[in-house]
Amino acid sequence: MSYNSKNYMEQGGEKWIIGGTLEVLPGASVTGLPAAENQANSTTTDVAGLVTDFNALLTKLKAAGLMAADE
């Protein structure tokens, strides 16, 4: 009888393969992930200003690699 795991470390230990679910429990931490630059709270009072603030947020997410860049 054999067992094939969906989650395993490749030979040599350089890479983990997650084919199942990765659950991060409360109190745990994950390091090495990209973080987007801070986006200040919007204080705008009109739609044009909101569009500007929202586009700034999108730009920061894309620059951090958290969102695919425009084609």
N, C-alpha and C positions, 0 to 999 in steps of 0.2 A: 504494500500500500504506500502511496506517495501523497504528498501534500504540496500544492503550489500556492504560495502566499501572494496576495495582490500588493502587499507592502513589503519591500525588502531593500537591503543595501547591496549595490553592485559590488562585484569582487574588487577588492582594493580599497573599499570604503570611501570613495570620493563622491558617490552619488546615491541618494535615496530615491526609490521609485515608490510613489504613492498611487496605487491603482484602486484603492478603496477610499474610505473617508478619513480625513485628518481632522481630529477634534482637539482643539486647544481649550483646556479646562480653565476655569476661573483661577487666577493667581499665577498661571503660567505666563511665560513671555516668549516672544519670537523676535530674534534679532536679525539684522542684515537686510531688512526690507526697505525699499525706497520710501521717502517721506516727501510730500509736496511742501513747498514754501507756504508760509502762513498767508491766509487771505483775511484781511480785516473785515469785521462786520460792516455790512452796507449801511450807510446813513443817508442814502439818496432819497429824494422825495419825488422823483419822476421816473418814467419808464426808461428813458434814454440812459439815465445814470445806472439803473439796474442792469441794463444790457451791458454796459461797460464793466460793471463789477462782476457780472456772471462770466463774461468773456475773459476777464483777468483770471478768474478761478480755473476756467478750462485750460488756459495757457499754462498755469502752474501745474495742473494735473498731468498734462502732456509732457512738460519738461521733466517731471519726476519719473516718467515712465509708467504712470498709473492709468493712463488712457492712451489709446492709439493716436498717433499724429494724423493730421488731415492728409489726404492723398492729393 
